[in-house]
């Protein structure tokens, strides 16, 4: 699993901690995080990472899929579809009415793939991230009434 996560970081051009740190993080996952793994004869070929979210439209709950990743050697084998199907089944079994996720807007092939599954982009939403200095500053900010 840690090796697949390293592969994912390389694929996205993101910084990657050493293998030992990844393994430690896997051993200490936050409560509610689910890592669904596609195992092919002992090889971790893909993963879906998700967790519950509330509230949503109509004050309903849902699942937020943080990552869906399939190793390059296994893309096109239906693993992504099987992982997404399993996430959809988990949503239904948990009484959730939706599964949300983000996708790179410049990856037309990926967007077409998600649309082929019946997923639709929410054009009225914008994804935000608070990180780095801005995260530190806001966390330290003293709020006055």
Protein Blocks (a to p, Z undefined) as FASTA:
>chain_A
ZZmmmmmmmmnopacddfklmmmmmmmccehiacddddeehiafbdcddddddddehhia
cdddfbdcddfklgonlmmmmmmmmmmmmmmmnopabdcddddfklmmlmmmmmmnopac
dfkbccdddehjllmmmmmpccdZZ
